[in-house]
Amino acid sequence: MTETARLPQYVIAGLGQTGLSCVRYLLQQSVAFKVWDTRADYTVGEELAARVNADITCGELPQNYWQGVTHLVLSPGIATDLPEVARARQAGVSVIGDIELFALAVKQPVIGITGSNGKTTVTLLTTHILQQLGFNAVAAGNVGLPALDSLQQAADVTVLELSSFQLETTRSLALWAGTILNISADHLDRHHTLAAYSEAKQRIFDHCQVAVVNREDSNTMPMTAVETKIATGLNPASEDFGWDAAGQTITYNGKPLLALADTALVGLHNALNIQSALALVSVFSQDMTAAAQAVKSFKSAPHRCTKIADVAGVSFIDDSKATNIGATEAALQGLAGSVTGKLLLIAGGDAKGADLSELAPALTEHVDVVIALGKDGQVLSDIAEQGYYVESLERAVQQAFLLAKPGDTVLLSPACASLDMFNNYQHRAEVFQQAVKELSA
């Protein structure tokens, strides 16, 4: 059989949430596929094997595995530079991800959102505003609902949260509007350099009609030609979206549009997030007054600078989703204007290759006490003026409460991934909440 005549043969790599969505999709398309899970010690149960209904190979692959294969569909958690992936490429296999499959199949308009921080907030807020304006909008991608599963819903607009991992295996995604919210050191254990990480994010603009950019941040600007740009920023602006610092108000074309105090979102980073969402929505509706009104009814996603309790006059804030330095910096700067007493920061975990000492200026400026934990937490306790290193999150909460007085604030904003000690950032938040609850027991 010649190269051009061979039957399409897909390999799905990874059996997590994304991998299983690829299984469902290819089964619906009646496309022949087999599955590779990189974990050599992974045991495939009977129920999972029945759902997959295809050959599953775990760990090392046989020598002829890539023979006849045309496409390798990588789950986002699997690095593109693994030796087996290189072997696939050498065999002429096209390496793609679930977003590429989505891009080739989707019929309705798509909005794409990426960045180091704020992706989920902007994705959910954009979807909420569109829904309030009468659009049948669906949030998907890195936000929870797999992109391929969203194809089953009759949406007017799909709003995709996109990670750098998803974007690096995507080349055909044509967006009505897209944005890079910001770039800060993250996932350097995977991308190795900030430039490579930024380059992956830039792929969002490859086939994008409207780019939403921060006029004050060159990292958010498209490196490729984009037909139209809409600007945001925390500065006064006579065009597009701007900020009136005196009135703490978002402006549109130089006129007041929305006071931050009228929303459930706090901090200057969220003023930018709101602007980005409104800018993306403006591609579909010119009624910015109604769009701004819709922002007022939006409730923030959990584990993102959310106040969870007051115990004996001490406030506890859950920002467990802050899994990189930039997210914690944004939380510290955003809270700076509203914290009246001392700010005690609980942080640490797996820094994913980032240099936590870069947090030193923000700690000096905004934080009174640092209580650190986890694989890379010692760095934080060492650079803090008043720092403690503890062995568990429960102990961190107890230590913070011992040091705090009424009027003080304890912020969990780790600046690190959670996987060295927890299942995920949600699990970390649950442990934090339970430890806070036990303070008043």
N, C-alpha and C positions, 0 to 999 in steps of 0.2 A: 504493500500500500504506500502511495506517495505521501509526502509531507502535507500537501494541500488536500488530499482526499481523506485523511484520517478523521475519525469521528471525534467531536469535541469531548474531551475528558477533563474533568475538574478534580482538583484535590482541595478539600477544605482543611485548613490547618487550625486546630484549636476547637475545643468542645465547650467553651463557655457560652455566655448569652449570645454573643455575636455569631460565633460558629454555628450554634443551633439555629439561629435565624437564617443563616446561609443554607443549612440543611433543608429547612422548610421550604425556602425559596426554590432551590434547585429541584426538589421533589415535585413542586407545583409545575415547574417548567419541563418536567420529564427529561432532565439533563443527567447523563451518567456521571457519577462522582464517587470518590473514595475519601476517607478521612484519615488525617495524620494528627496525632496528639504528641507534642514534644516530650511529654513526661513519661520516662521509661517505666516508672513504678505505678502508673495510673491503671486502675482496674475499671473496666467498662462493665457496668451492671446490665442485667437482662433488659430492664425497662429502657435504658438509654440505647442499647443496641437495637431494640425494636423500633424506637423513634427514628434512629439514624437510617436503619435499613440499608446499610452499605458496609463495605470492608473498612475496618478500623485498624490502623497500625499505630502502636505507641512506641515512643523512643526512637532508636536507630532504625533507619530505613534500609531495605534490601537494595542491592546494587542497581537493579533494573527498574526501580520504583517509578522513575520519571518517564519511562518509555511510553509513548503514546499520549502523554499528558499535555494539554494545551494551556491550562490556566491553574495557577496556585492561588487560592483565596486565603490570604493571611488574616487571622484575627488580630486586632490592634495590639494585643499584649505580646505578640511574637515579633522579635526583632528581625528586620529585613536583612541583617548581615550575618545570620546564622550560616554555618557551612552547608547545611542541607538546602537552604534557600539559594545559596550560590550555585550549588550543584543543579538545582532546578533551572536557574537562568542559563547555565552552560548547556543544558539540554534543550534550550529554546522555549522554555515555559514562560508565559507571561505572568508576572507576579502582581496581583491586584488585591483589593480589599472589598469589604461589603459595600462601601460607599461607591466604588466603581460599578458594581453590579446595579446598585440603586440608580446611579446616574444614567446608565444605559436603558433603564426601564421606565423612569419617572416621566409622567406626562404634564403634571401641574407645575406652576411656578415654585421655585425653591429659594429660600433665604439661607445663607450660610454664615455661621458665627464661630470664630475661633479667637485665640488669645491665651495668655498664661493665666489670667484671672478674670472672673466675672462672666464667663461663658454661659454657665447655667442660668444665672440671674437674667442675663439679656435674652437668652433663648426663651425662657418661660414668660418674661415680661412682654417680649415681642408677640408671642403667641396669644397672651392674654389680651393685649390691646387689639389685635386683629379680630379676635373673637368678639370683643365688646363692640367693635365696629361692624359686626355682621358677617365677617368672613368665617368659613369653616377651616380654621387653621389647626395644624397638628404639629406638636413638638416631637422631634425624634433625633436619632443619632446618639451621641455620647451622653445625652441627658437621661436616657432610660429606655425608651421604646426604640428597639433596633430599626434602623432606616428601612431595611427590607420589609419588616413587618408593617411599617406605615403605608406601604403600597396597597395594603388591603383596605385602607380607609379612603373614602371618597372626599378628599380634602381639596379646598380651593388653593391653599398654600401650605407647603411643608417648611417648617422652620428647623434647620439642622444645627445642632451643636457638634462641632468638629474638632477632634484632637489632632495634634501633630502626627500621632501614629496613624490615624485614619487618612490624613491628607497625603502622607508620603507614598501611599499606594493608590492614589486617585489621580486620574488625568483627564476625565471626560465630563466632570461636573460643571454644568452650565447654570450659573446663578443669576436670578433677577437682581439680587442685591447680596453683598457680602461684606464682612468686616473682620479685621484683626484688631481686637480691642486694645491689646498691649503685648509687650514681650518682656519677660524677665527670666532669669536663670531657672530652668526647670527641665527635668528629664535628661540631664547631661550624661547620666549613666547610659542612656540609650543613644542620644544624638551626638555625644562626645564634645561638640562645640556649640556655643551660642549661635554662631553663624549657620550651622547645619540645622539647628532647631528652628531658627527664623526662616530659613529657606523652605522648610517643610510647611510652615504656616503660610508663606507667600503663595503656595499652590492654590489657595482659595480664590485668588484673583485671576487664574489662568483663563477662564471663560466667563467672566463676571461683567454684567452690564453696568451696575452702580456700585461703587466702593464707598463705604462709610469710613472716614478717616478722622483721627485726632490731629487737628492742625498743629498741636504742640509736640507731637511725637512722630518722628520720622520713621520709626519701626512699623507704624501702622499704614504707611503709604505703599501703594502698589508698586512693585518693581517692573511690572509689565503694563502695557497700555490698557487703561479702562476708560470707557466712553464718558462716564459721568462720575463725579465725586461729590459727596455731601460731607461737610465738615462739622465736627464737634470740638469742644474744648472748655477748659476752665478759665477762659478769658473773655472779655467783652468782644462781641462780634456783630457786625451790621448785617451779615449774611449767614444763612443756615443756623446752626445751634450754638449758643454761647452761654455765658454765666455772668450773672450780676452778683458779685461777692457781697456787696452791702446788703442786698435784699435776699441773699441766699435763694436766688430764683434762676431757673433755666429760661433763656430767651430764645426766640425764633425770629429770624430776620430783624434782629435788633429790638424786638418788643417782648415784654414779660409774657411767659407762657405758663410756667408751673413752679410754685414755691416748693422747695424740697420738704419743708415742714408739713405740707399737705399730703405727703406720701408716707408709706410704712417703711421706707428705706432710709438708712442713715449714712452719713459720711460723704465726703467729696467723691470718693471712688464710685459711689452709687449715683451721684449727680451725672457723672460721665456715662454710667451704664444706662440710665434713663434716656439721656440724649441719643445714645447709639440705637436703642430700641425705637425711639420716635423717628429717627432718621431712616431706619430700615422700613418702618411702617409707611413713611411718607412716599415710598415708591408705589404703594398701593392705594393710598388715600391722602388727599390734600387737606382733610379736615383735622388740622393739628389741635384745635381746641377740643374736639371730641376725643382725640387720641390722648391728650394730656389729662382729660377727665378720667379716662379709663385707667391711667396709671394709679390714681388715688385708691382704687379698689383692689390693687395687686398686693398680695401677701408674699413676703420673701420666702424663698426656699429654706428648708431647715438646715442647720449647721453652718450658716453663713452670717456671722455676727448677730446671732439671735439671743436675746436675753432670756434665760431659762428660770432664774430664781433670785429672790432676795432672802438671804439668811442673816438674821441679826444685823440688818442694815448694810450688809455686803452684797453687791450685785455680782452675779455670775453670768458670763456671756460665752456661748458656744459658737466658736468659729472653726470647728474641726475640719471643715472643707479647705482650710488654708494649708495646702500641702506643698507650698513652695515659699521662698523668701518674699517674692513680690506680693503674694496674697496677705502675708502677715504685715508687711510694710503698709499696705493699703488699709488694713484694719486699724493699725496703730494711728496712722494719720487721720483716718476717718473718725475715730473715736476721740481724738485729741481735744476737740472743742466741747465735748459733752461730758467728759469725766471730771468730776469736781475733786474727789479725793485722790488717793494713790492708785496707780495702775499696777497690778501684779499679773505678770504674764507666765502662763504655763505653755512650754514649747518643747520641741525635740521629737526625734524619731529617726527615720531614714531620710537623709538629705538628698538622696539620689544623685550624688556626685557634685552637688552645689557647695559653695564655700559659705558656711553659715556665718563666718566672721563679717561678711558683707552687711549683716544686720546690725552691726555695732552702732552706727550713727543713729538709727531709728530707736534702738534700745536706750541709748544715752539721752536722746531728746524726749522720749515719750514714756519710758517704763521705769518704775521705781524698784521693782523686785522681779527677778527672773527665776522661775523654778523649772529646771530642765530634766528631761528623762530620755530614755531610748538610746539607740545605737550611736547617734551623732550629737546627742544632747550636751555632752560634756563641754563642747566648744562654746555653747551658749552660756552655760553657767560660769565659764572661765572669763568670758569677755564682759559679763555684766558687772556693774559697780557693786550690786548686791545680788549674788547668784547662789543657787543651791542646786545640787544634783541629787535626784531621788530615783528609787528603783521601780516605781510604779505610778500610774496616774492617780490611783486612790491616795497614795502617799502625797502626791503633789497637791491634791485638793486639800488634804488635811494641813499640810505645811502652809499653803496660801491662807487658809482660814485662821491659823494661829497668828500669822503676821498681819492680817488685815484688821482694820477698824471700821466702825460704821461710817458709811459714805465712800468707802473704797470699792474698787472694781477688780474682779478676777476674770481674766480673759484667757480662754483656751484657744490659742491660734498657733498651731505647732510649727509652721514653716517647713514641715517635713511630711513625707508619706508615713502611713500608719502600719505598714505590713511587717515591720520588725517586731511589733507587739500585739497587733490587732488584726482582725479579718479584713477591715477596710475602715475608711474614715467615719462611716456611720456607726460601726461597732465602737470605735474610740469615743464618739459622742455619747453613746449609750452608757459606757463605763463612767464617763465624766458626770453625766446627769445622775446616775445612781449614787456616785460618791458624794455629790452635792446634796442629794436627798437625805443621805445618811447623816449629814452634819446636823440636821434639825430633828433627827429621830430621837 
